Amino acid sequence: MNRVQFRATAWVDGRLLRFEPVLKQPRLRVIISGAEPVTLGSVIELDTARPSLRVSAPLHVEWADEHHETIIDHAQRVRAEITRECDG
């Protein structure tokens, strides 16, 4: 089975974030890239008008709260690109 893996990245306040789709779900996993990558959490409900960020990394909650709008904006753009590519 040949499966395409889609990843997108964005710099937010000096941190490189990687966005990865979760199969068959309207969400993207958000990972802080680096020598030791950390899963920040997920942007959920990307199929609605009000997606939100769920943070699962306790040491990064304050930073994520400060930048949640930017993270969500990037996730929405990534989701739109994924959707365009899948719809062909």
Rosetta silent file (secondary structure, phi, psi, omega in degrees, C-alpha in Angstrom):
SEQUENCE: MNRVQFRATAWVDGRLLRFEPVLKQPRLRVIISGAEPVTLGSVIELDTARPSLRVSAPLHVEWADEHHETIIDHAQRVRAEITRECDG
SCORE:     score description
SCORE:     0.000 S_00000001
   1 L     0.000  126.246 -178.742    0.000    0.000    0.000 S_00000001
   2 L   -98.410  113.216 -176.318    1.471    3.330   -1.064 S_00000001
   3 L  -116.734  131.553  178.613    0.579    6.091    1.411 S_00000001
   4 L   -85.101  130.497  175.208    1.515    9.745    1.010 S_00000001
   5 L  -101.629  127.991 -179.659    2.828   11.426    4.136 S_00000001
   6 L  -113.384  130.542  175.399    2.189   15.135    4.322 S_00000001
   7 L  -136.946  145.019  175.480    4.094   17.422    6.661 S_00000001
   8 E  -135.432  152.491  179.974    4.267   21.182    6.855 S_00000001
   9 E  -128.779  158.512  176.066    6.379   23.455    8.996 S_00000001
  10 E  -155.922  141.613  174.376    6.169   27.027   10.239 S_00000001
  11 E   -87.537  128.366  175.549    8.335   29.227   12.436 S_00000001
  12 E  -131.417  114.382  177.535    6.461   30.720   15.383 S_00000001
  13 L    47.695   48.093  175.673    8.383   32.959   17.786 S_00000001
  14 L    81.614    2.847  178.297   11.692   31.218   17.133 S_00000001
  15 E  -115.848  134.060  177.612   10.315   27.674   17.301 S_00000001
  16 E   -88.256  116.923  179.218    9.938   25.451   14.282 S_00000001
  17 E  -102.198  140.608  176.223    6.565   23.722   14.390 S_00000001
  18 E  -113.974  131.338 -179.602    5.716   20.670   12.311 S_00000001
  19 E  -109.178  126.951 -179.311    2.075   19.979   11.462 S_00000001
  20 E  -128.740  133.766  179.317    1.044   16.401   10.725 S_00000001
  21 E   -70.362  151.510  172.838   -2.428   15.170    9.783 S_00000001
  22 L  -107.271  119.123 -173.157   -4.250   12.599   11.864 S_00000001
  23 L   -50.871  131.830  174.502   -5.894   10.130    9.494 S_00000001
  24 L    59.080   25.975  177.089   -9.619   10.568    8.961 S_00000001
  25 L  -134.394  144.517  179.002   -9.870   13.316   11.605 S_00000001
  26 L   -82.610   58.870 -178.783  -10.229   17.091   11.207 S_00000001
  27 L  -146.295  157.572  173.573   -7.125   17.740   13.295 S_00000001
  28 E  -126.805  134.418  173.795   -3.410   18.285   12.923 S_00000001
  29 E   -77.710  138.838 -179.594   -0.789   17.171   15.396 S_00000001
  30 E  -115.513  123.549 -176.578    1.630   19.982   16.271 S_00000001
  31 E  -122.708  132.556  173.490    5.237   19.072   17.056 S_00000001
  32 E   -84.173  114.964 -178.442    8.013   21.394   18.170 S_00000001
  33 L   -76.138  155.798  178.204   10.969   20.340   16.030 S_00000001
  34 L   161.277 -170.711  178.751   14.466   20.168   17.410 S_00000001
  35 L   -57.788  -38.870  175.006   17.111   17.765   18.636 S_00000001
  36 L  -125.263   91.544 -178.097   14.418   16.224   20.839 S_00000001
  37 L   -57.481  146.035  179.614   11.024   16.889   19.210 S_00000001
  38 E  -126.438  128.782  174.570    8.124   17.544   21.579 S_00000001
  39 E   -75.494  112.178  179.569    4.478   16.990   20.719 S_00000001
  40 E   -71.417  -41.054 -178.991    2.884   20.308   21.614 S_00000001
  41 E   155.665 -143.620 -178.953   -0.641   19.007   21.062 S_00000001
  42 E  -142.043  147.264  166.552   -3.268   19.220   18.327 S_00000001
  43 E   -95.321  120.383 -174.247   -5.327   21.782   16.512 S_00000001
  44 E  -111.023  169.054  176.991   -8.795   20.246   16.509 S_00000001
  45 L    58.008   39.331  179.418  -12.131   20.929   14.819 S_00000001
  46 L   -69.946   -7.211  176.529  -10.473   22.135   11.626 S_00000001
  47 L   -94.664   10.692  179.381  -13.709   21.348    9.782 S_00000001
  48 L  -120.381  174.716  177.625  -15.539   24.070   11.728 S_00000001
  49 L   -78.442  -10.797 -176.043  -15.409   27.862   11.854 S_00000001
  50 L  -132.733   68.842  176.183  -13.824   27.729   15.322 S_00000001
  51 L   -66.261  160.088  179.972  -10.866   25.356   15.518 S_00000001
  52 E  -141.211  161.395  179.865   -8.954   25.240   18.781 S_00000001
  53 E  -102.298  127.215  174.853   -5.556   24.247   20.118 S_00000001
  54 E  -110.871  115.685 -176.009   -5.295   21.455   22.673 S_00000001
  55 E   -95.411  131.057  179.878   -1.903   21.480   24.382 S_00000001
  56 L  -116.404    4.296 -179.741   -0.535   18.232   25.774 S_00000001
  57 L  -109.119   99.068 -173.748    2.968   19.439   26.707 S_00000001
  58 H   -54.213  -33.760 -177.721    2.768   20.942   30.215 S_00000001
  59 H   -75.237   -7.377 -176.618    6.081   22.798   29.919 S_00000001
  60 H  -118.895   10.036 -176.549    4.844   24.651   26.825 S_00000001
  61 H   -61.054  -48.375 -177.319    1.320   25.668   27.885 S_00000001
  62 H   -61.975  -45.967  178.869    2.129   29.317   28.550 S_00000001
  63 H   -61.499  -45.075 -179.504    4.010   29.728   25.251 S_00000001
  64 H   -63.932  -39.978  177.232    1.218   27.966   23.325 S_00000001
  65 H   -61.114  -39.941 -179.662   -1.444   30.139   24.967 S_00000001
  66 H   -66.241  -30.338 -174.056    0.491   33.235   23.929 S_00000001
  67 H  -116.573   16.327 -173.039    0.733   32.063   20.300 S_00000001
  68 H   -59.302  -38.674 -178.969   -2.439   29.996   19.875 S_00000001
  69 H   -63.304  -42.719  179.175   -3.961   32.249   17.177 S_00000001
  70 H   -65.221  -42.314  179.516   -0.834   32.040   15.013 S_00000001
  71 H   -62.738  -44.060  179.192   -0.600   28.270   15.482 S_00000001
  72 H   -64.733  -41.866  178.023   -4.261   27.830   14.539 S_00000001
  73 H   -58.549  -45.726  178.192   -3.848   30.081   11.474 S_00000001
  74 H   -62.447  -42.408 -179.978   -0.926   27.958   10.247 S_00000001
  75 H   -61.892  -40.048  179.016   -2.901   24.770   10.892 S_00000001
  76 H   -64.407  -39.879  177.863   -5.842   26.065    8.862 S_00000001
  77 H   -65.764  -40.859  178.822   -3.560   26.854    5.913 S_00000001
  78 H   -63.753  -45.888  179.731   -1.960   23.398    6.129 S_00000001
  79 H   -60.078  -42.101  178.868   -5.367   21.714    6.274 S_00000001
  80 H   -61.858  -40.670  179.183   -6.534   23.710    3.232 S_00000001
  81 H   -66.439  -42.931  178.036   -3.440   22.611    1.300 S_00000001
  82 H   -60.155  -45.434 -178.225   -3.932   18.975    2.292 S_00000001
  83 H   -61.892  -43.285  178.359   -7.574   19.152    1.229 S_00000001
  84 H   -61.518  -44.021 -178.738   -6.644   20.661   -2.166 S_00000001
  85 H   -66.900  -37.411 -179.010   -4.041   17.948   -2.773 S_00000001
  86 H   -73.200  -34.244  179.656   -6.396   15.147   -1.770 S_00000001
  87 H   -77.958  -12.967  174.860   -9.250   16.511   -3.876 S_00000001
  88 L    72.771    0.000    0.000   -6.847   16.683   -6.799 S_00000001
